[in-house]
Amino acid sequence: MPRKKPFSVKQKKKQLQDKRERKRGFQDGLRSSSNSRSGSRERREEQTDTSDGESVTHHIRRLNQQPAQGLGPRVYDPNRYRLHFERDSREDVERRKRAAREQVLQPVSAELLELDIQEVYQPDSVLDFPRRPPWNYEMTKEQLMNQEERSFQDYLGKIHGAHTSEKLSYFEHNLETWRQLWRVLEMSDIILLITDIRHPVVNFPPAFYEYVTGELGLALVLVLNKVDLAPPALVVAWKHYFHQHYPQLHIVLFTSFPRDPRAPQDPSGVLKKSRRRGRGWTRALGPEQLLRACEAITAGKVDLSSWREKIARDVAGATWGNGSGEEEEEDDGPAVLVEQQTDSAMEPTSPNQERYKDGVVTIGCVGFPNVGKSSLINGLVGRKVVSVSRTPGHTRYFQTYFLTPTVKLCDCPGLIFPSLLPRQLQVLAGIYPIAQIQEPYTAVGYLASRIPLQVLLHLRHPEAKDPSAEHPWCAWDICEAWAEKRGYKTAKAARNDVYRAANSLLRLAVDGRLCLCFHPPGYSKQKGRSEHQCASLTPAVVQAPGSPIQKPRSW
């Protein structure tokens, strides 16, 4: 028997790397630099490219990379619905880093916290969303897809031709995700546009409102979600603003986590989780309002009595849990029929001309990432049936759920519409995955100039010898002070890990523990009027039963 040839650990490692590359379908010519992490990452970006054209491919950054599953030409591509954003240039990233170190933060006035939708979206401009081009049943699937790809490239070309990258916000460049929206709009009878009450203008594209209520002729329900994170006066002001500017809207207030009246309100408890999951799904505030809006829209054409009975059962069985603040076990409830629609968006299907087919109303849930679409569905069902995550792009394709035999919910992946919004505000709104931000410091500076982070977090200036002395703060100083306070250190040199500290601050802002709320135009001048209107509202509108909605932190 011949003697075995020695096989080193390095050779074994190389063998495993080659095996992984073969599974991913890499070309032989790309294997020479397989030991390079950066080279491997770049090759994965190229091989998993699912964008629909070459004109903007080299400017796109694809996020949330997932490993391929299976082998062969019909392998499932989990990166098909990845977030595709415009790539920031290296020079721009370095410029922002220098500004974060040098620019002294100054508090902004209350007027600068007011957001006007005309400035963000510029209605009747090229800042639109892609529409599905006309088609007929004589076209093949390949012809239809090629036509959609050409139309989408024209759409991207118009936007990038009219606005520079510095002014444009992040928005979705992946055609596959837009196809999910088209299918949801085609199969729905009622559209829910879900927004975050802290910045609803960010999540409300006027072009989408005009398309749904005008061209499609569908009813649009605006859901102001997470109302537990804003003071009641601000909730009333935003509701009045949308009623005044968009009269065809049906507006509903919602939260999946109403505050427990027994829980103490600690202004300094920034790091304590105030929004609990578990049995709290049955305590959601807003299902009754949404039911009334759907009853007004359907006008008796659909029997919604089973939905009303379900809400009554949920209210009767709602409890506040054990008050421990930890997640509780889910009880086994009635089965919910779930339909996964992975490839349905690709099929040529005409819009549903017959409303309320078979006596069932289909409600499509549309919105930006991190506005709480999946949490809203869990709140309506009364238990967890949809996985939720703070990571944008977690919901990859639309799914349908039967709430009752006559009510079907359709959860659409989060979509980011083009706008002129500052990208720092988009990061704070949870639209961009925080873990993959190349430069988080300017977003921290944007936050610190609008709420007093130094005071709230009891930070000490890194260069201060006397704690009582006043020192100018920049965004880098805040991150370094927070890293020192939390003990974030780099692995090798044990320096303050400012990047990790910046990400931590941004996550606190997205979660609502550092609450930054924006106001409608004129709010600072009419704040007293909004507070008076809030006091005159019925308890069902402003508070949950026995649980007044309060400002989460008395900043």
Secondary structure, 3 states (H helix, E strand, C coil): CCCCCCCCHHHHHHHHHHHHHHHHCCCHHHHHHCCCHHHHHHHHHHHCCCCCCCCCHHHEEECCCCCCECCCCCCECCCCCCCEEECCCHHHHHHHHHHHHHCECCCCCHHHHECCHHHHHCCCCCCCCCCCCCCCCCCCHHHHHHHHHHHHHHHHHHHHHHCCCCCCCCCCCCHHHHHHHHHHHHHCCEEEEEEECCCCCCCCCHHHHHHHHHHCCCEEEEEEECHHHCCHHHHHHHHHHHHHHCCCCEEEECECCCCCCCCCCCCCCCCCCCCCCCHHHHHCECHHHHHHHHHHHHCCCCCCHHHHHHHHHHHHHCCCCCCCCCCCCCCCCCCCCEEECCCHHHCCCCCCCCCCHHHCEEEEEEECCCCCHHHHHHHHHCCCCCCCCCCCCCCCCCEEEEEECCEEEEECCCCCCCCCCCHHHHHHCCCCCHHHCCCCHHHHHHHHCCCCHHHHCCCCCCCCCCCCCCCCCEHHHHHHHHHHHHCCECCCCCCECHHHHHHHHHHHHHHCCCCCCCECCCCCCCHHHHHHHHHHCCHHHHEECCEECCCCCCC
